[in-house]
Amino acid sequence: MISQRSAGQTAGQSVRTVRYDLLKELAIAMVVSLILVLGLSIFLSSPDVPSVTIQSWAKADAVDVVTTANDELAGQSATALYGPPYNNGTDAVQSIGPISPQTWGGVHGNVDPPNDFVINPLKQAASNDAQLAGDVSAWQAASADQQGKWHDAYATALKDAKVTDGKVTVADGDYGPVPNMLGHLLQLAQTGALDGLLLSSDHFYQTDYSKPLLFMNDGGYVPTLADAQHLTGNQWGMMNETGLYPGQTWLWLYTLWYQIPPFNQVSYTDLLVVLMMVLLTTLLLLVPLIPGLRDIPRWVPIYRLIWRRYYAETKAPGR
Amino acid sequence: MKSDVRDESAGSWTAATRRQLERRLPWENLLPDRQPFWVGSWVYVFGVVTIAALAWVVLSGVVLAAFGPQWWHLSSVGRFFNSLHFWSVQVFFVFMVLHLWGQYFMASWREGRAPTWMIGVVTFAISIVTAFTGYLAQQNFAAQWIAMNAKDAINGTGVGGFFNVLNFGQMYGLHVMLLPIAIIALVFLHIVQVRMKGVVPPIGHEPEPAVTWDLRK
């Protein structure tokens, strides 16, 4: 039973060895894990809550679509004010003092919500609609100050809006061309045309859903659905999954920081959390080289349980 | 004649590589049928179950990729394979974390095994990114919501213009090809390193001072 340099041991050591079939162990692990996975799959299936479309959003909450589009048109939505990498806004730019990697990364993609989300889709729809074409022209010809007044007045009116036969109606007021424009945009959304118009570019094949996702993200409908599925940030959402299924539970530490001060009390939460996780991951990587961290296993006697046979047979003291 | 052969192979990269492999990874180390007597804990099973689960992750993922990203939403067979993929990922992570903590409390980086530990940590980190891109590539509500939220963290780091979580095509490509290749390569390297060094001896068994970084062995 004694073998020299057996089982990958360092030369010079003499260690008693026992039979150990690695490939049989792997085969058994494959079978057992397959049985486990098959059982879970057969009895629990997997989560698949259908995706939200702009069409389904428009049918479920027309006022929210119009309110969101009103903000997009006036350049006052979250996306319009976001900043890099979408545009030159500043609202979502995170920095810690002079450290602002988001700014350093620059703008890529050039998302222009007034044109991308509202005006360009309407221009395509207005090819046979002189009234709509005139309204779009009127909006574009108006001063920024006038556009702002129309936006603000319509935003206020939308708080008491009513939906009749899928159309949004508000109290009379000076909203300029906005209600007609956004009424048409709502129609495009309800027919499903806006889903395609926001996705399309100069190419036939599409895989980049940045614009429709950003448009939906500016509304209030999707967060309501997410809240019902316990997916929002204050619900540890990043590690959750729809329904009662386990999600990315391995993100528990990442998600933890979003729940506690000072992380959840600053404007640069994401940046701070990411930096914290980079630091912790680096520490984990370098554990073998860091005094203290690498010594904890010697102080915590868990190893004596793992190698209890060794310590029972050799009476070795450990460390 | 013998010295001529030696001379001819002296400058050969191929021969040098073969000699290195023969010296550092002999067959009895690569596929040993015996282990030190202390190798008898369930902790040793965590790593191999992680590898087994990874195999099922990859195989179910290959089927899903072969039929395309929408198949599993439209077909009960596809849904079943998605379930296999989903649960094998869960098993993979559970056992990988158990393996990680087990190896931590065994201080498994001792006696020149630090690179093995580090490659394991890198594999863990890349596995998290791979799973993340998988959740983004689901093409359902969870994928939409995760993308909407994750963009702020990614953008905050300045890489949002290059790693766009709202771009399904980019996330899908990373998930089904580049990241799995990285994981498989790292796991292979991790296993080779384990086999080169052998299992770590119990604390107190190794000679002092414990060496944590010795690439010569």
Boltz contact constraints between the chains, C-beta under 6 A:
constraints:
  - contact:
      token1: [A, 6]
      token2: [B, 34]
      max_distance: 6.0
  - contact:
      token1: [A, 7]
      token2: [B, 32]
      max_distance: 6.0
  - contact:
      token1: [A, 7]
      token2: [B, 34]
      max_distance: 6.0
  - contact:
      token1: [A, 7]
      token2: [B, 35]
      max_distance: 6.0
  - contact:
      token1: [A, 7]
      token2: [B, 36]
      max_distance: 6.0
  - contact:
      token1: [A, 7]
      token2: [B, 198]
      max_distance: 6.0
  - contact:
      token1: [A, 8]
      token2: [B, 29]
      max_distance: 6.0
  - contact:
      token1: [A, 8]
      token2: [B, 198]
      max_distance: 6.0
  - contact:
      token1: [A, 9]
      token2: [B, 198]
      max_distance: 6.0
  - contact:
      token1: [A, 15]
      token2: [B, 36]
      max_distance: 6.0
  - contact:
      token1: [A, 16]
      token2: [B, 37]
      max_distance: 6.0
  - contact:
      token1: [A, 17]
      token2: [B, 34]
      max_distance: 6.0
  - contact:
      token1: [A, 17]
      token2: [B, 36]
      max_distance: 6.0
  - contact:
      token1: [A, 18]
      token2: [B, 37]
      max_distance: 6.0
  - contact:
      token1: [A, 19]
      token2: [B, 34]
      max_distance: 6.0
  - contact:
      token1: [A, 20]
      token2: [B, 34]
      max_distance: 6.0
  - contact:
      token1: [A, 20]
      token2: [B, 35]
      max_distance: 6.0
  - contact:
      token1: [A, 25]
      token2: [B, 48]
      max_distance: 6.0
  - contact:
      token1: [A, 26]
      token2: [B, 48]
      max_distance: 6.0
  - contact:
      token1: [A, 29]
      token2: [B, 48]
      max_distance: 6.0
  - contact:
      token1: [A, 29]
      token2: [B, 49]
      max_distance: 6.0
  - contact:
      token1: [A, 29]
      token2: [B, 52]
      max_distance: 6.0
  - contact:
      token1: [A, 30]
      token2: [B, 52]
      max_distance: 6.0
  - contact:
      token1: [A, 33]
      token2: [B, 49]
      max_distance: 6.0
  - contact:
      token1: [A, 33]
      token2: [B, 52]
      max_distance: 6.0
  - contact:
      token1: [A, 33]
      token2: [B, 53]
      max_distance: 6.0
  - contact:
      token1: [A, 33]
      token2: [B, 91]
      max_distance: 6.0
  - contact:
      token1: [A, 37]
      token2: [B, 56]
      max_distance: 6.0
  - contact:
      token1: [A, 37]
      token2: [B, 84]
      max_distance: 6.0
  - contact:
      token1: [A, 37]
      token2: [B, 87]
      max_distance: 6.0
  - contact:
      token1: [A, 37]
      token2: [B, 88]
      max_distance: 6.0
  - contact:
      token1: [A, 40]
      token2: [B, 87]
      max_distance: 6.0
  - contact:
      token1: [A, 41]
      token2: [B, 83]
      max_distance: 6.0
  - contact:
      token1: [A, 41]
      token2: [B, 84]
      max_distance: 6.0
  - contact:
      token1: [A, 41]
      token2: [B, 87]
      max_distance: 6.0
  - contact:
      token1: [A, 45]
      token2: [B, 83]
      max_distance: 6.0
  - contact:
      token1: [A, 46]
      token2: [B, 82]
      max_distance: 6.0
  - contact:
      token1: [A, 46]
      token2: [B, 83]
      max_distance: 6.0
  - contact:
      token1: [A, 46]
      token2: [B, 86]
      max_distance: 6.0
  - contact:
      token1: [A, 48]
      token2: [B, 140]
      max_distance: 6.0
  - contact:
      token1: [A, 49]
      token2: [B, 140]
      max_distance: 6.0
  - contact:
      token1: [A, 49]
      token2: [B, 141]
      max_distance: 6.0
  - contact:
      token1: [A, 51]
      token2: [B, 140]
      max_distance: 6.0
  - contact:
      token1: [A, 51]
      token2: [B, 141]
      max_distance: 6.0
  - contact:
      token1: [A, 51]
      token2: [B, 144]
      max_distance: 6.0
  - contact:
      token1: [A, 85]
      token2: [B, 160]
      max_distance: 6.0
  - contact:
      token1: [A, 85]
      token2: [B, 161]
      max_distance: 6.0
  - contact:
      token1: [A, 94]
      token2: [B, 156]
      max_distance: 6.0
  - contact:
      token1: [A, 101]
      token2: [B, 157]
      max_distance: 6.0
  - contact:
      token1: [A, 101]
      token2: [B, 158]
      max_distance: 6.0
  - contact:
      token1: [A, 102]
      token2: [B, 155]
      max_distance: 6.0
  - contact:
      token1: [A, 102]
      token2: [B, 156]
      max_distance: 6.0
  - contact:
      token1: [A, 102]
      token2: [B, 158]
      max_distance: 6.0
  - contact:
      token1: [A, 104]
      token2: [B, 158]
      max_distance: 6.0
  - contact:
      token1: [A, 105]
      token2: [B, 158]
      max_distance: 6.0
  - contact:
      token1: [A, 105]
      token2: [B, 161]
      max_distance: 6.0
  - contact:
      token1: [A, 108]
      token2: [B, 161]
      max_distance: 6.0
  - contact:
      token1: [A, 207]
      token2: [B, 168]
      max_distance: 6.0
  - contact:
      token1: [A, 207]
      token2: [B, 169]
      max_distance: 6.0
  - contact:
      token1: [A, 208]
      token2: [B, 167]
      max_distance: 6.0
  - contact:
      token1: [A, 209]
      token2: [B, 166]
      max_distance: 6.0
  - contact:
      token1: [A, 209]
      token2: [B, 168]
      max_distance: 6.0
  - contact:
      token1: [A, 210]
      token2: [B, 166]
      max_distance: 6.0
  - contact:
      token1: [A, 213]
      token2: [B, 147]
      max_distance: 6.0
  - contact:
      token1: [A, 213]
      token2: [B, 166]
      max_distance: 6.0
  - contact:
      token1: [A, 217]
      token2: [B, 148]
      max_distance: 6.0
  - contact:
      token1: [A, 226]
      token2: [B, 145]
      max_distance: 6.0
  - contact:
      token1: [A, 231]
      token2: [B, 145]
      max_distance: 6.0
  - contact:
      token1: [A, 242]
      token2: [B, 142]
      max_distance: 6.0
  - contact:
      token1: [A, 246]
      token2: [B, 90]
      max_distance: 6.0
  - contact:
      token1: [A, 250]
      token2: [B, 93]
      max_distance: 6.0
  - contact:
      token1: [A, 250]
      token2: [B, 128]
      max_distance: 6.0
  - contact:
      token1: [A, 270]
      token2: [B, 152]
      max_distance: 6.0
  - contact:
      token1: [A, 270]
      token2: [B, 153]
      max_distance: 6.0
  - contact:
      token1: [A, 270]
      token2: [B, 156]
      max_distance: 6.0
  - contact:
      token1: [A, 271]
      token2: [B, 156]
      max_distance: 6.0
  - contact:
      token1: [A, 274]
      token2: [B, 153]
      max_distance: 6.0
  - contact:
      token1: [A, 274]
      token2: [B, 157]
      max_distance: 6.0
  - contact:
      token1: [A, 281]
      token2: [B, 125]
      max_distance: 6.0
  - contact:
      token1: [A, 284]
      token2: [B, 121]
      max_distance: 6.0
  - contact:
      token1: [A, 285]
      token2: [B, 118]
      max_distance: 6.0
  - contact:
      token1: [A, 285]
      token2: [B, 121]
      max_distance: 6.0
  - contact:
      token1: [A, 288]
      token2: [B, 109]
      max_distance: 6.0
  - contact:
      token1: [A, 288]
      token2: [B, 114]
      max_distance: 6.0
  - contact:
      token1: [A, 288]
      token2: [B, 117]
      max_distance: 6.0
  - contact:
      token1: [A, 288]
      token2: [B, 212]
      max_distance: 6.0
  - contact:
      token1: [A, 297]
      token2: [B, 105]
      max_distance: 6.0
  - contact:
      token1: [A, 297]
      token2: [B, 107]
      max_distance: 6.0
  - contact:
      token1: [A, 298]
      token2: [B, 203]
      max_distance: 6.0
  - contact:
      token1: [A, 302]
      token2: [B, 105]
      max_distance: 6.0
  - contact:
      token1: [A, 303]
      token2: [B, 105]
      max_distance: 6.0
  - contact:
      token1: [A, 303]
      token2: [B, 106]
      max_distance: 6.0
  - contact:
      token1: [A, 303]
      token2: [B, 203]
      max_distance: 6.0
  - contact:
      token1: [A, 306]
      token2: [B, 41]
      max_distance: 6.0
  - contact:
      token1: [A, 306]
      token2: [B, 43]
      max_distance: 6.0
  - contact:
      token1: [A, 306]
      token2: [B, 106]
      max_distance: 6.0
  - contact:
      token1: [A, 307]
      token2: [B, 38]
      max_distance: 6.0
  - contact:
      token1: [A, 307]
      token2: [B, 202]
      max_distance: 6.0
  - contact:
      token1: [A, 309]
      token2: [B, 38]
      max_distance: 6.0
  - contact:
      token1: [A, 309]
      token2: [B, 40]
      max_distance: 6.0
  - contact:
      token1: [A, 310]
      token2: [B, 38]
      max_distance: 6.0
  - contact:
      token1: [A, 310]
      token2: [B, 202]
      max_distance: 6.0
  - contact:
      token1: [A, 316]
      token2: [B, 204]
      max_distance: 6.0
  - contact:
      token1: [A, 318]
      token2: [B, 203]
      max_distance: 6.0
  - contact:
      token1: [A, 318]
      token2: [B, 204]
      max_distance: 6.0
  - contact:
      token1: [A, 319]
      token2: [B, 203]
      max_distance: 6.0
  - contact:
      token1: [A, 319]
      token2: [B, 204]
      max_distance: 6.0
